[in-house]
């Protein structure tokens, strides 16, 4: 470019990498012009021109310093400052040199043409940010003076109250968002609309969606008209859906500038906007644009004089990525979210994702540590279920397992399986050794279910688990720093499964016992059948919660310690120092240290190895204790004892019911045995996860030491960079001479972007996230529907919780969250009810809600968007319905 500081650039001189000069909109128009797409002629006043206007008109530095003083809470200050800035800029003229060069380009483009004048910010139309609609647009502008006025108003629109607040709330420095202005020949549209090269609702990458209306696109964008909607199968180039709307009005250009809204005739209202030939022609253009950008696009288009024009194209930022979910053979693949199974849907660090790929026992190639069945995608793990779902018997097992974690999961899978592209023969070949091992485990399950003496089994297993963990830690301490320690931890990831097989057959037997009990004692009260699983001994989460309550009761005996809980806002370190200096705190601190030794590996989002454990950051644990202090002394033990009594009473009722009828002589001993199995080993449900979490803490302590060594050797720039490598990369990092810093920095940016995404439960290799609904009769209008997992009805005020580290619940409030895990337990103490976006009958929140007697509904999709803190709702845990009573 001849001029290093261009004030204006024509589209023909602009490329995608000119975004800092012409913003997202301008860069896209220049790139598409260069690629030969039908773009109306135009030019951009660059950010250089904007800066010059700001410096000459209002002393830009002073403006930005004033903007730095605003807060989101002080809306009056935002309004006053914004109004002052805008008026000052509107009163200033466009600088002479900008006006002169503008006139030259305007004359070359055509002084007799009408133009659209659009703002193009440097922070809009980006892959991971959408500032669309933040700044002004002016249509059908005619004449030099009107155009210069529209350009100035676009510049000024960067300082509307809405734009100022948006940047502040999304942590964009006001100085970093510059404005270009696009001046483009106006297409006098006969028809116009928007187009998505992927289905914006389901995410299906091969379904193209078109919205179309008569006249200018403003009628559609502003919501004045219901558009026609067409869908095209891009692979087959066929129209798969047409919805012809009744279009009452259209917006057209006025001859002398501006626009008018016009009512359409009765005939035109019901006409199709686009013919089939036009639909396919527009689709072809859109597919070429998508190919050019190698990403799904959101496209604005217009039709005039028998020709299509492209007015804008930007990435679709709302789609969940599928770049790591491609099909190996071209057929449709179906994936299930591992995070939904684990009740942790946040994006995780790369090392955490790699950890679970190494732990997963199947699909590992020779010499490889990470499985090929579990894929990293969008910062989450997705399990490829394709082959199992194609199998005539295994797919039923998949439905059963998935249904435990998400009630709509099986229905969602079935919808994806109906596609023709999915219907291929499975390629599963079960080796004899696998069948032999499987039959051996099945035999152990049956032996545990009907014959084995299970008295005291869980304490015995706890000793085996403790010895294994002690051995792993001891071996790590013995090994030299570096690769040997990494290798040892990797080897123990694969050894966890054999250790867990010491109790997994018993756990499976207890789950079978619950199912069989429902059949053998089918006449028993369903509430009693549920109650036989309450208050089971040996459950690590239950025992942990009881230990927290005991800590609270110990703290009650010391007023100074109780007082310290009023100062948690100062942080956990300050709290511990205050308690350590309190007289008589030795008993509490001894109990505290014992608790951390046993349960310190736990914490919120604990399956992410990067996230702090309680032993590293105990603030969530302290908040849990503070919650117990609001209750009566010993109330946790009384509650647990009550659950035990409920279980014993329910067991007697179920057994009594089995003693009736013609076959009582057969059913009674069988039911008695099933109740025994549930009582003795039903508490094993959390053992395998708890062991994995404890291994993660051992690994994390080692990794922290290794990260310091790698930082000293300049293999990584900072100790925390280690969380952005994989285990395979760590194994070779000492021999690898190439720097990994560029990869690490990119993964950090990716993780920030992934955290903003909402992961689907099920997604296909075509990007589709099938939409299914709960089927519940007589749902009140406006109510939300989910999966009822804990009975009862309660009314209360909603409290949306995003981070259990910092947010607390008042007694009786309805806890609303995306998911919960053991680190969220503090909030259950005061919760009057529970609503979760994800979850099933056997997931953490559901189990804890039943134990606490809290009505709960889970699997309420998008509940974090549909409910607001402060609303009064009724939670019906019997039917799965949430009614909004007061806004």
Secondary structure, DSSP 8 states (H G I E B T S, - for coil): ---TT-SEEEGGG--GGGHHHHHHHHHHHHHHHHTT-----EEEE-HHHHHHHHHHHH-HHHHHHHHTT--SS-HHHHHHHHHHHHHHHHHS---HHHHHHHHHHHHHH-TTS-EEEEEEETTSSBTTB--TTSS-EEEEE-SHHHHHHHHHHHHHGGGSHHHHHHHHHTT--GGG--EEEEEEE----SEEEEEESS-TTT--TTEEEEEEEEB-THHHHTTSS--EEEEEETTTTEEEEEE-----EEEEE-TTSSEEEEE--HHHHTS-SS-HHHHHHHHHHHHHHHHHHTS-EEEEEEEETTEEEEEEEEE-TTS---TT---SSSS--EEEEHHHHHT--S---HHHHHHHHHH--SS--TT--S-SSEEEETTEEEEE-HHHHHSTTHHHHHHHHHHHH-TTHHHHHHHHHTSGGG---------HHHHHHHHHHHHHHHHHHHT---TTHHHHHHHHHHHHHHHHHHHHHHS-TTHHHHHHHHHHHHHHHHHHHHHHHHHHHHHHHHHHHHHHTTTS-HHHHHHTTTT-TT-HHHHHHHHHHHHHHHHHT-HHHHHHGGGGGG-HHHHHHHHHTSTT-HHHHHHHHHHHHHHTT--TTTTSTTS--TTT-THHHHHHHHHHHTS-TTHHHHHHHHHHHHHHHHHHHHHHHHTSSTTHHHHHHHHHHHHHHHHHHGGGGGHHHHHHHHHHHHHHHHHHHHHHHHHHTTSSSSGGGGGGS-HHHHHHTTT--S--HHHHHHHHHHHHHHTTS---SEEETT----------TT--TT-EE-EEEE--EEEEEEEE-S-TTT----TT-EEEES---GGGHHHHTT-SEEEESS--TTSHHHHHHHHHT-EEEE--TTHHHH--TT-EEEEETTTTEEEEEE-
